[in-house]
Amino acid sequence: MSKKPVIFFLFLFTVLQVSAQVPEWAKGIVWYQIFPERFCNGDVTNDPTADKVFINDQRRKPDNWKTTAWTSNWFEEASWEKDMGGEFGRGIQFRRYGGDLQGVINKLDYLKALGVGAIYLNPIFEAVSLHKYDGSSYHHIDVNFGPDPVGDKKLMDSETPDKPETWKVTAADKLFFKLLDEAHKRNMKVVIDGVFNHTGVQFWAFQDIVKKGKASPYYDWYQIKRLDDPETPQNEFDYKGWWGTKTLPEFNRTKENLQPDVKNYILAATKKWLDPNGDGDPSDGIDGWRLDVAREVPLGFWADWRKLVKTVNPQAIIIGELWELSPDFIGEHGVFDALMNYNFAYQVNDFFAAKNKQITSETLVAKLKEIDAAYPEQNLYALQNLVDSHDTERLISIIANPDRQYEHDGDARNTSYNPGKPGAADYETMKLVVAFQMTYRGSPMIYYGDEAGMWGADDPHDRKPMVWDELDYKDEVVTAESGFRAGFGKYKVQVNKDLLNYYKKMTLIHNFSTALKYGTVEFLPPHENKYVFGFIRQYKDDKVLVLFNLSHQTEIFDFHVDKKEVIDVNVGDKIQLKDNNLRISLWGRSVAIYKL
């Protein structure tokens, strides 16, 4: 009997066994989320043109459109925006600042110094919008993120998109592979966004339907309701868009799976980014995926897709965007390794940011235990413990505008919302949130610019250009013309170096503690002060005590420790103990971290 079948089945068993496990590298790692168009412009020669930006809105294209200066006042309209008419904000979606992949490469050392271990990139595939959730392709990087937009477009036009054997490697693709290589050299992982529920109207298959109707071989790829009747003056072409949004047509599907040809195309594109050379060695590919609107895609597709991902690279992480507790997607029979842990963010909002509506520490602990109970223990360490993202207000603005819903209550529709620069006390509260992120179980995620002190209301104001220390920014000026009814004034835009240094300090504490990355969580008994809580993290011999006091009064704690010496991690001092007793005076609005 040949040994090959035996080897194959051993390999298959290993893949299936490993695929059920969360990659070890993902447990407790520090994430950094990058919105590519707004992170860093590393190459001004590839900036988008008006023809691309307005391809779906040709009638609205201003003759004087140009990219917006990176350091400009966010609330100042360019002349072309004013020419478009209407209230402030109508033109923001058409702004482009020129962020690209070269910019990310240029800032990898910055991220490494910040303590980042893994990068999550918002969509980078070819697309029209600034956010790229309206993909025109899944198998090519956006041409304006690379060095040769014109040449890349010609290469893409020479392909038959649903035939992978015809795919070329564009200059933008090559630059992305360089980004992966440079990140991996620094021992950093890279995960990209997968948007497999819908595309943009410029997606190549959808455009073929627009041109050919039922004669298109891709007609069944989308949920077409009606074709245009050329005998009538109006255009009757209709189809299902994501939540009714016609710029985002949804793929066709059954209850269990996506349309077969759609699925095959996505699987082929998925494999390209996991194993670029197709040689069975995934070390030069991405390290995983974050999956957009995950619940809206049939579960059968995710199961098939997961099998492919874990076969190509068993150590790839799969992270779903799910805003609610979702035990059906995680675990032994689940399809994801982790989730964006918005439930963690909800508790941060209700305990750390709230004032009049602040929950008690006992309620906080109960809510955190609900998350713990929802998922297997190994998955808890990989949950992305975010506090804000591209879909929410910035963390510091959440703190500066307390006692509101976590989501969809942070823009100009809220007449009392203050979009201006938060105060010093707000940034001190933000430090407590950062400390909680970096000490609690899970994988803390930083939204780009939070560490620099960036502020902003909900979309689009949470997507301002990154603040870099080497650039000189104009003051941000909020007036009544901004659409907001509060926060009027002029605000200095610069890196908050005190906050940045605090982030570096806390990521260092996190990264050098096995207890904080991999340890169990044991909550201390409820304290008589309802705004005080603490927990012990322990992994083997590493044991860390963490205490938070969100009240305004000092509390005294006594602990019996089986050591003669402990370390006050916040200040780095060794403390000699008398009779093994550790006494802690915890000031109001503070955190204490001790290595026991």
N, C-alpha and C positions, 0 to 999 in steps of 0.2 A: 504494500500500500504506500502511495506517495506521501511524503511528509507535508506537502503544500496544503492539503485540506486541513490537517491538524493545526498547522501554523495559522491558517486563515481563521479558523474557529477560535483559537486562543486570542488572536488579535481582536476579533469581533466581541468576544467575551470581555476583554480588557476595555474596549471602547464603551460598551454598554455599562460596564461596572463604573468606569470613571465618569461617564456622562451623567450619572446620577449624583455625583459629588460636586460640591462647589469648589472651583479652583482655589487652591490654598493662597495663591498670590492676592486674591481679591478680598480676603478676610482682613478687615481692619485697615485697608489701604486708604490713603487720602486722595480723594478725587478733586479734579478741577474742571469745571464746565466752561467750554469756550464757544462763544457765538462768533463764528469765523469772520463775518463781514465787519464786525465791530471790535475785533481784538487788537490787530496790528497790521498796518499797511507796510508790508516789506518790499513791495515792488509796485511803484506808481505807474509803470508802463502797461500793466494788465487791468487797469481800472475799467469798470463797466462803461458801456456807451449808452446813449439815450435810445438807440434802436433796440437794444435788448431790454432795457428797463421798461420801455413802453410798448413792447411787442403786442401785448393784449389790450392796449389803450392808445392806439395810434392817433386817434382824434384829439387826445389830451396832451400829446407830446409837445412841450414848449421848445421853441427854436433855441432858447438860451440856456437849456438845461446843462448842468455840469456837476461833477462830483462835489460833495460838500466837504469843506475843510475840516480836518480831524479835530482841530482845536477851537472850532467856532462855538459861539453861544448856542446851546441846544434850542432855546426858545426864539431864536432869531430866524426869520424866514428869508431864504435867498430870493433874489429877484424873480426867478422862474417859479418859485412857490407862490409868490404874490400874484403873478400873472395867471396862475391857475384859478385864483379867486376862492371865495369861501372863507370859513373860519380857519384859525391856526390848526394844523394837524392834517389837513386834507392832503398835503404833499409829502408828509413824512414817509409814507410807504414807498415813495419814489426816490427818496434820498439814498445815495450810496457814498460810503466813506472809503471804500477800497481795501478793507481787510482781506488778507489772503493767506495761503499756506506758508509762503516765505516769511510772513510776519510771525506765524506760530513757531517756525524753525528758529527765527532770530531770538525768540523769548524762552526757549527751552531751558536755558541756564537760569533764568529768572524763576521759572516754575520749580526747578530742582532746588534752588536756594530757599524757596518758600516751603519746601517739604512735601511737594506733590509727588505721588507715586503713580497716578493714572490720570489720563486726560479723556474727557468725554467731549467729542466734537458734535455740535448741532449739525444738521445735514450739510454735506459737502458735495453731493452729486449735482450734475448740471441742472440748473433751474433758473427761472426768471426772477423770482422774488429775492428780497434781502434775507429772508429766513430759510429759504430752500426746502420748505415742506411741500412745495408744488413741483416735484421732480419732473424733468424732461427726459431723464435717463437714470438707470441704476448702475450702469456699467462704466460710467466715466465721471471723473471729478469735474466740477464746474470749471469751464475754460477760463473764467476770470479769477480763479484761485491759482492758476498756473501762469507760466511765463510767455505762452504763445497762443492767445485766444483765437486769432484768425487761422493759424495753422491747425490747431486742434479741431476747429469746426470743420475744416476741409476733410481731415481724417475721419471724423465721425460721419460725415455725409457719404463717405465711400463704403460704409459698412452695410450689412443687412442685420439690423439690431437684434432680431430674434435668433440669429445664427452665430453662436459664440466663436465659431471657427473663423469668422470674418472680422472679429474685433481687433482693433489696433490699440497700441499703447500710446496715449497722448502725452504731451509735455506736462500737462497738469497731473496725469496719472503718475508719471515718473517723479514729479516733485513730491507727491503724496508718499510714494515709496521711500523717498529720501527722508521725509519727515518721520516715517516709521523707523527707519534705520537710525536716525539721530536720537530719537526718543529711546529706542531700545539700548543704544550705547550708554545712555544715562540711566539705565535700569528703570525706565518709565514705560507704562503700558498705554496703548491708545485704543479707544473704543469709539465707534461711529454710530450715527443715527440711521436706523432702518425705518423707512416710511412705506409700508407695504399695503396699506388699506386704500390709498388713493394716490393720484398723480396730479400734475398740473395739466392744463389744456394744451401745452406745448410738448407733452410727452409724445414720443415718435409714433406710438401705436394709435393714440387718440387723434393725432393730426392726420394719419392715414385714413381714419374713418371720416373725418371732416371732409377730406378730398374725394373719397371714393364711395362713401356710404356703405350699403350692404355688400358691395363688391370688394371691400377691404377684407383681407384675410384675418384682420384683428377685430372684426365687428363684434365678436362675442366676448371680447376682453372687458367691455364696459357694460353698464346697465342702460342701454339706449332705450328711450321711451318713444321717440318719434324722430324721423328724418325730415329734412327740409324739403318742401315742395317747391321746385324751381318755377312753377307756374304762378306762384303768389309773391307779392312784393316783400312780405315779412319772412323772417327766418324761423321756421317751426322746430328746428333741431333741438331736441331735449333729451336729457339724461339725468341720472341720479348723481348729485353732488354731495360731498361729505357735509352732513347737517344742512343740506340745502344750498351749500356754497358751490356755485357753478364753475368757479375757477379751480375746484378740486374734485374732478370726476372720480367716482369710486369704481374699483375693479368689480367685475362680475364674480359671482360666487354661488355656491350652494350653502346650506346651513352648516355643512361639515368642513368645506374646503373652498379654496379659491379656484377659479376656472383653470383647468389643467395646463394650458399653454402659458397663462400668466404665472402659474406656480413654477413651471420649468424655467422660465426666464429669470424669475427671482432667485431660484436655486443656483442657476449658472452665475449670476452676478454675485451672489453671496460667496460662492466658492472662489471667485476671482480675487476678492479682497482678503479672504482668509489664507489663500495659498497662491500668491501672485504668479509664481513661476510654474505652478501646476506640477511640481516635482515631489509632492508628498511631504515636503518640509514646510510647515506653516510659520517658521520663525521669522520670515520676512513679511508676514502679513499682519493684519489687525489682530487685536487681542480680545475682541468681542463686539457685541452689539447692544445698543439701547434701542428699544422698539416702541415706536410712536403708536398712540391710540390702540394699545394692544388688545383690549377687550373687544374691539369692533371687528377684528380679524378672526375668521373661524378657527376654533381650537384645533381642528384636524390639520389645518395648514401649519400651525405652530409646532405640532407634534412631528410632522414630516420635516419641517425646516430644522428643528432642533437635532434630529437624527443626522442630517447632513453636517451641521455645524460641529457637532461633537465627534463625528467621524473624521472630519478634516483636521480639527484641533480640539482634543478633549479638554484642553486647558483654556479654551475661549469662554468668556463670561457672557451670559445672556440676561439682560436686564429689561424688564417690562415697565412701561409707563402706565401705572394703575394708581389712581388717586384714593382708592378705598382699600380696606383690608381685603386681601385676595388670596385666601388659602387654596382656592381651586387652581391657581396658577403656579404655586410653589410647593415643593415637597417631593416625595418619592415618585408620585405619578404626575407631577406638574411639568410644565414646559419651560419655565424660567428658573434661573439660579437666584435671582434677586429682583428687587423692585426699586424704583425711585420712591423713597419712604416718605411720602407726603404726610402720612399719619404722624410721623415724628415732627414734621413742621407744624402741624396743627397744635400739638402740645406745647411747642416752643412759643407759638403765638399766644396761646391761652394762659401760659404761666409766666414766661419771661417778658413778653411785650405788653400784655394787658395791664390795665391799672384798675379802673372801676369794676371791670368784669373778670379780674384775675381769678383763676381757679386755685384751690388749695394744693399744697404739696401732696396731700393724701390722694386727691383726685388725679394729679399728674402721675403719680406712681401707679395708680390703678389703670390709667390709660396706657402707660408704657407696658404694663404687664399684659394688657389685651393684645398688643402687638406681639409680645413674646409668645403668647399662647397660640397665635394664628399660624406660626411657621415653625418648621423643624429648627433645632438649635443651630445646626451648621449654616443655615441660610441667614440667620439673624446677623451673623458677623459680616455678611456681604451686602446687606441692605444699604442703599445709598442714603445716608442721613443728611438730606438737604434741608435748608431752611428757606431758600428762595430759588428761583430759576428764571428762565426766559418767559415763563408763563405767569409770573407773579410780580408783585412789587419787589423792590430791593429790600433786603433785610433791615437796613437802617431806617428806611422809610416806613416799614411796618411798625418798628419800635416808636418812631416819631409820631405815628398816627394810630394810637392804641384803641382797643375796645371795638374792633370791627371784625367782620368775617375775614377768614384768611384769604379767600379768593374772590375776585370779581367785585371788590368794593374799594378799589384803590385808584380811581381815576377821576376825571373832571366831573363825572356824573354825581359824585359824592361832593356836595357843595361845601362841606367843611374840610375837605382833604387839603393838606399842606404839602405841595410838591417841592418846597424849598429845602435848603441844606439843614439837616438836623443839628441839634445842639450837642455840646460836650457831654451832658448827662446821658443822652441817647447812645453815644458811642461807648460810654462806660457800661451801659446795659448790654450793648452788643458784645462786649468782651466776655460777659457772663455766658451769653449764648454760644460763643466760640468755644469757651471752656467746656461747656456741656457737650457740644458736638465732638470735641476731641477726647473726651473721657468716657462717654457712654458707649455701650456696645453697638457695633456697626461700623460702616465705612463713611466717615465724614466727607461731605462734598461742598466745595467752595464754588460759588457762582462768580465768574470772572469779574474782577474789579471790587468785589466786596472787601477784599483785604486792603484795598487802596482807599476805602471809605466812600465809594461811589453810592449815590442815592438816586432814587427815581420811582415814580408811580408805576402803575401797571403798564403793560404793553401799549404804546411803543416806548415809554419813558424808561423802562428797565433795560433797554437795548442801546444805550448811549455808547459812543466810542470809549474804549478803555483809556483810563487816565495813566499816563506814563510820566515818570519823574523828569525825563530829559526834554519833555515838551512844555511849551508855555501856552496855557489855555486862556481864552477870553473868559471873563466873568459870566456866570449863568444869570440871566435876568428874567425874573418871572413878573409878568404884568397881567392886567385884566384880559389882554388879547390872547393869553395862553389858553383860555378856556377854563382855567381854575379860578376859584373865588377866594382863595386864601394863599398865604405864603409869598405875597408880593415882595420883591426886593432884589438885591444884587448879591451874588454869592461867589466867593473865590473857589475856583476849581483847581485842586492840586492833590497830590498823594498825601494821605494821612499817615505819616511815617510812624507815629506812635501806634496806630492800629496795625499797620503792616508788621512792625516788629513784634507785636503781641501775637499775631497769627503765626509768625515764624517760631516764636517761643512755644506756643501750644502744639504746633505740628511736631516740633522736636520732642516735646514731652510724650506725645502720642506715639511717634515712630520708634522711640527707643524704649518703649515699655511693652513687653509681651503681654502683660496683664491688660493694658488698655486696647491692644489689638485683638487678642484672642481669649481674654479671660471671662470667667463667669461674672454675673451681676448679682450681688446680694444687697438689697435695700436695707437701710437701717430702720429700726422701729419708728413709727410716726412721732414727731416732735411736738411739744405743746405749742410751739410757734408754727402756725399753719403755713408759713411761707419759707420754712426751712426743710431741707431733705438731704439725704446723703446715701452713698452706696459704696460697697467694696468690690473692686475688680481683682480677680485672682487667676493666675495661670502658673501652675506648678509653684515655684518658690517666689515668684514675683507677685507682690500684693500691694494694692494701691487703695488708699482711702480718699474719697472725694466728698466734700461738703459744700452745699450752696445755701446762702442766706439771702433771700430776696426781700426781707423786711428791712426796716431802717434802724433796728436796734441790734446791739451786740449780744451774741449768745455764747455761753461757755459750754465746752464739751470735755468730758473725761473718758479716756479709753485705756483699758489695760492691754498692753502690748507685750508679746513674748520676746521682745528684743530690748537691748540696752540702748539702742540708737535708732533713730528714724531720720528720714530726709524730708525737709520741707521743699517740695519740688518747685513751688512757685518762685522761691528765692534761691534755691540750690544749697541751703544750709543744712549741715548735719546737726541734729539735736540729741544731746545726751539725756537720757531719761532717768528719773529717780524712782526707784521701786517699780520700774516698768510702767509708769503712769504717764500718758500723753495728755496734756491739757491744751486745748485749742480755744483761743478767743477769736471768734468769727465775727468780724465787723458786719454791719449792715451793708447790703448790696455787694457781697463779696463771695469769693470761692476759695476753698483751701484744698490742697492736693498733697498728700503725704505718702511717701513710699515706706511701707512698714517693714 
